[in-house]
Amino acid sequence: MQHGTSLTPRSPRRRRRAATAMALGALTLGGMASLPSPTAQAADTGTPNGDVIANLWQWNWASVAKECTDTLDPAGYGAVQVAPPEESLKQADFYWWDVYQPYSYKLDSRFGDESAFKDMVDTCHGAGIEVYTDAVINHTAAQTGTGYAGTTMSNKYDTTDYDPADSDNCTKTIANWSDQQEVQNCELLGMPDLDTAESGVREKITGFLNKQIDLGVDGFRVDAAKHIPTADMNAIVGALHKTASSDAPYITQEVYPGNPPALGDYYANGDVLDFGYAATMKSQFGGGDIANLESLGGSSGLADEANSNTFVTNHDTERNGYTLSYKDGATATLANVFQLARGYGRPSVYAAWKFDQSDAAPPNNGSGAVTDTDCSGAWSCLDRDKAVTGMVGWHNAAAGKAVTDWQSPASNVIGFGRGDVGFVAINNTSSDSTHTYTTSLADGTYDNVVGEGSVTVTGGKAELTVPAKGAVAFHTA
């Protein structure tokens, strides 16, 4: 949570993995608006659900539930990450960062009340989709006023859940980012830093998280984890309940780039959001040569693969320019295609709303409550793009297979496989590319899962015409 505002060996944490010629009319990527809206269907289509996370950032609970049944399960996503569910600041402009300033641990927010939250969790579970929430547990709100559930606050150190003694003694805003003591004990953007070394504070935090687990939540994206000492994080994570499907919830932690602390310090507690991966996607797809991605790995500045939660963009980085965003159109879509094909770490796909001003509020009813997601209007729903949904299934089919048959017939054009299961060719240029690729797939005819038409493999070769800013991908059933 790096707001651009004026305020403004493996632990038992589970990693969920997969359960189990010429391309005709290949899709040119970036045409999401032309995709039809999904129609309602019965929960759980029977499609195997893998490990891909759909990050539906600040969608309301009813819209998340509908997306689980209509899009995520049929495509084979494994989990949905949703916004912070607690009551938060409700300031006059309803900015997006309201939700990162907790007012109380009531599950009553701009996305819906506790009943709607529970309905969303149950609906997603019925479709085979796990639910992870954004856990804002490092701090409380900087701004006084009224919350979305009506809680009022006149002293930022004295809230419904905490009193002044529960905050760290450092009441200044972090200024020296090279001082780990200051980074982890002083105030991020003026928000009171909770004393997570204190057992009473930790009990309140774990109570808040365990209440969600008891309602069916399967894991957490820990906001501002960099500002929580790793020993405190370990104590919090260790006190969490079992989930319905695992001995421990899935944990991914926001550790924004820059030391201290070191990224690896957090591996014992779960995964980490891989900002290095996202930056690499921008540097290569946004101006470099994607052929350089052949050597992708921990030695190139990424998190260790076993603990990497990869992404192409998120709500902070699409606003500060650190990564690609929906505004990059087909280039960003292609980066997501590569992410799903390459299989490094655990991938997530981001979908939110369009904006012109970085602080802008999500689409709302005029009183701050987020309205239903409309992917033909104010929202950018990359999770529904055919190229992405096709690659989710491709990713699931290829799980556990090594990268093979890497080829780069031209600058910014690559092709590679995952053993004898799948092959993908990506063209990050402005002109169509035709080339004969070597593949380990058996001879035969395969559907192009990111577009129309089919691919024929003969003698281990496939002649592919990959459209400008497009891809061709196929795999065994």
N, C-alpha and C positions, 0 to 999 in steps of 0.2 A: 504494500500500500504506500506508494510514493506519490502522494497527491500533488498535482500541479495546481495548487490553490494558494490563496493568500493565508490560509490557516496553516491555514491548511497543511569381522563377519556379520551378517545381516540380522537386525533385530527381528522379533516375531511379527512385525508389521507386515501385513499381507500385500503381495503384488498380485493383482488379478490378471491372468493371461487368458488366452483363447480357450474355450471349453473344448473343446474338442480339436512371300506372301504379301497382303495389303490390308490395312484397316479401312473399312468402308465407312465413310461419313463420320470420321472421328470427331469428337466434340472439341470445339474451341472453348477454352475455359473462360469463366468470368460472366456467364450469362445467367446468373441466379434468378433475375427478375422474370425470366421466361419460364421458369419451372412451375408446374401447377402446384397449388396448395394440396397437402396430403389430406386424405379423407379419413374419417374416423373408422376404426376397425377394432375387432375384439382384442383384448389384452393378450399379450404374449403370442406372437406369430409362430413361435417355434424356431425362428432364426437363431443360430448360436450367437450368444452375446460374448464378445471378447473383452479386451482391456481398454478400449478407446473411451476417453472421457469427453463428453460434450459439455463445454463450459457455457451455459446459457446465462450470461451475466445480466443480472437484474431483470430477468423475466418474472412476471408474477406467477404465483403458485398454480393457478388454473392453466396458464399457458404452458408451464413446464410439464404438467400432467398430460396435457394433450400431445405435446411433442414426444413424450416417452412412448405413447401408444401409436402415434401416427407416423413418426419418423425414426426415432432412435432404435426401437426394438426391430422394426423391419430391416434397418440398415445393418444391425449387428453391433451397435454401440454397447458398451458394458456398464457405463455409469453416467450420471449427470451431475455436474457441479453447479450449485445454485448460490444465490446471494446470501449475505448475512441475514438470518431470520429474526434477530432480536429487535426490540424496539430501539429506535435511534432518534437522533436529532431531527427535527422538522423545521428547517429554516425557510425564510420567505421565498427563496428562489428554487427550493426543492432540488438543489444540486445533487449529483450522483454520489458525492462523498458524504452526504448525510448518513448513509448506512454504515460508514466506518467510524461513527461517533456514537457508541452505545449509550442509551439512556437507562435501559433496564434489560434484564434477561427474560422479560416477557416475550413469548413467541407471537408478537403482534406488531407487524411492520407495514411498510408501504407496499408489500407484495401480497399481503393477506394475513388473516388471523391464524391462531393455532389450529382451528378446525380445518381451514383451507390448506394449511401446511401439512397436517396429518393426511388429508385426502390426497394431496400431491404425492407424498411418500408412498402411500398404499397403492396408488394407481401406477406409479413407476415400478414398484416391486411386482405388481401383477403382470407387468410387461417384461419382467426379467432385468430391469435396469436398477442398479444401485444408486443411492443418493448421497452426495457429499455436500456439506454446507461450508460456507466461508466463515471461519471462526475468528472473531475479533476479540482476542483475549489479552492483548498486551496492554491495553489502555482503556480509558473511558473518554467521554466527550470533552472537547475544549470549549464549546460554545454552550452557554446557558440558554434556557428557554423552555420549549415544550416538545415532547416527543410524539411519535405517531400514534401511540396508545394513550396519550393524554398526560403522561408523567411530566411534571414540571421540575426544573432544576435552577436554583439561583446561585449555587456555589459549585464550581466544577469539581471540587474535591469531596463533595458530600452528595452522594447519589443514592438511588433506591437500594443498590446492592453493596455499596462501599462507603466508608467514611474516610476522613483525611489520613488516618493512621494506616490505611491500606495502600497508600501511594508511596512510591520510593521517595527518599528524602530530597532528591535532586528535582527542584521545581523550575529549572531553566530549560529552554528549548535546546535540543542537540545542536551544537555548533562545530565541535571538533570531531569529525567523522573518523579520525585516526585513533581516537581514544575509546577502547572497547568499553571501559567503565561508563563513560558518558553515553555511548551509543545504546547501552543496554539498561541504563538506569535513569537517564534524563528523558525529557518529554519530546516525543516525536510530534512535530508541528503543533506544539503547545498542548497536546493531549496528555492528561495525567497518566504517568507510567505506573502500572500496578506492580506492587512488591511481590512478585511471583516466588520469591524465596520464603515468604511467610506462609505457613501451612494453612492458616485460615483463608487467605486469598486463594490459594490453590484449591481448597475445598469448594469454594464458590464457583471457580472456573470449571472444575471437573463436574460439579453438580449441574451446571448449565449444559455442558457437553453430554453428560450421561442422560439428562432428560431427553435430549434429541435422539440419542441411541435407543432409549426405551420407546421412543415413538417410531423407530425404524431406520433412523439415519445410519449409514454404513461407513462414513468417514468424514474427514475434515481437511479443508485447505486452511492452514494456520496463517492468518494475516500477520504481517510484521514480525515473523518468527525471528528474524535477525536481531530484534530488540529484546528478545527473551533469552536469558542465559540458558545454555544447552542443558545444564543440570536441572534447571527448573522445568524445561520442556520435557525432559525425560521423566520427571516425577509426575507431571500432568498426564502424559501419555500412558504411563504405567498404571494410573488409577482409573483408566477408562473401562467401561463395561465391554463385555463381548457383544458383538453384533449378531443379527439373526443368522448370518452366514459365515461368521469367522470368529476366531478367538480374540481378535483385536480389530479395531477399525482401521481403514486405510488412512494414512497420514501423508500429506504433502505440505511442504513448508515454504513460505515466501522468505527467501534470503537474498535480498537485493544485492547486486554486484558491488564489490569493493570490500576490502578488509580493513579492520577486523569486524566481525569474527570470521574464521575460515569456514568455507562452505562445507568441508568434510566434517566439521564438528557436529553437524546436524544429522549425519547419516544414521546414527544409532537410533534416532527417533522416527525415521521414515524416509520418504522421498523428499526431494527439494525441487522447486520450480527451476528449470534449467534456462536461465537468462542467457547463458553463453550459447546455447543451441539457437535460441531465437535471434540473437545478434548475428550468428553465422548465417542463418537463413536470409537475413536482410543483406549481408555483405556479399553473398554469392548470387542470390536471385535478383538482388536490387542493383547490381552494377559490376559484379565479378564474373566468374565463370563457374557454372555449376559442376563442371568436370572436376573442380578442386574438392568436391565433397566426397570423392573416393576415399580420402584419408580421414574422414570424420571420426572423431573419437575423443576420449578423455585427454589425450595428449595435445589436442587442439583447443583446450580451454573449456571443455564441457564438463559437466558433473559426471561422476562415475556412472556408467550405464546402469548398474544395478540400482541406483538411487535417483536416476534422472526422470523427472516428469517434464517432458518436452512440450513446447508450444511454439507457434509462429507469432502470435500476438496476444496481448491481454489488455485489460482496461487501462492500466498505467502506460504501457509501452506504446499503445496505438495513439496516445495523446502526446507523449514526449518525444516521439520520433525514434525511439530506440530500436523499434522493429518495423516490419511491414504492417500494413493494416488493410481493412476493406477498401480504403481509398486507392490502394495499389492494384485493385481489380484482379485480372487474370494472373498477375505475377504472384500475388499472395495466395491465390488458389493453388497455383503450381507448387508453391513451397509446402502447402498442406498435403498435396499429393505425394511429394517426396518424403515428407515426415512419416506418412502412413506406410509408404513402401519400404523405406530404409529400416524402420523398426528399432531405432535407438531408444532405450528407456521406455517409459509409458507415455503415449501421446495424448494430447488433448486438442480439441477443435473449438474455437471461440466464435460465439455468435452474440451480437448485442445490437445497439441502435446506432444510426448515423448521427453525426454531430458536426457542427461548424465551430463551436466554441468549447474549449476543453472542459469547462466546469458544467456544461449544459446538463439539465435534468433529463432523465429518461422520459419517454412519452407518458403523460399522466392525465388525471382527470381534472386538473386545476387546483386540487388540494393535496397533491403530492403522491396519491395512490397510483401506482404504475398500472397502465391499461393493458388490455390483452395484446399480445404480440401480433403484428400485422406485417408479414414478410414481403408484402407487395408495396408497403409504404415506408414508414420511418425506421424499420428494422433491417438489419443485414444478417440474413440467416444462412451463413456458410455451412452449417451442419446439414442443411438440406440439399446443397448443390450436388448434382448428379456425379460430378467428378469426385467429390468427397465421400458421398455415401457408397459409391462403387468401390472406392479404395478402402473403406472400413471393412467391407467383406473380404477384399483382397488381403488386407493386413491380417485379418483373423485366419484366413486360409494358410498364410505363410508363416504363422507364428512358430518360432523355434528353428527356422531354417536360416542358414548363413547366407550372406550376400555373395552372389556368384555372377560370372559373365559380365563384369563391368566393361562398358564400351562408351567411348566418346568420339563419334564420327566427325564431329565439328564442334567449334566453340559454342558453349551453352546448349549443347545437345548431348543427352546421355541415355543409356539404356542399361538395365541390370536386372538380374533375377534373384529369386530366393530359392535356390536349389532347383528341384524339378517341379515346383508348385506354381510359381508365378513369375511373370516378366512385365516390366514397365519401361516405356520410353518417354522421355520428357524433353520438350522443345521450348526453351526459354528465349527464343528469338522472334523476330517480327516476320519471318517467312516460313512457309511449309518446309519440312525436311523429310526426304525419302532416303532410306538406307536399309540395307539387309543386315539384320542382327543375328548373332549367335545366341541360342537359348538352350537350356537344359530340359525344357519341356518335351514331352513325347510328341511325335508327329500327330497332327490332327487339326481340327477347326475349333476355335475358342471364341466366346463372346468378348467384345471389347467393353469392359465394365464401366468405363468413364465416358462412353459415347455410343454411337450407333455402329452397326455392322459387326464384322467378325474378322478374325486373324487366322491365317493358315500357316502352320509350321510344317516344313518338309525338310527332312534330313538335318534337323536341328537348326534350321534357318527360318527367319520370318522377315519378309520385306514389308516394312511399315512406312506409311506416310503419316507423319505426325504434324498436325496443323500448327501454325504460328501460335505461340503462347498456349500450347495444348499438350495433351498426353494421350497415349494408348496404353492400356493395361489389360492383361488377361491372366487367368489362373485356372487350375484344375478345379473341378467341382468338389 
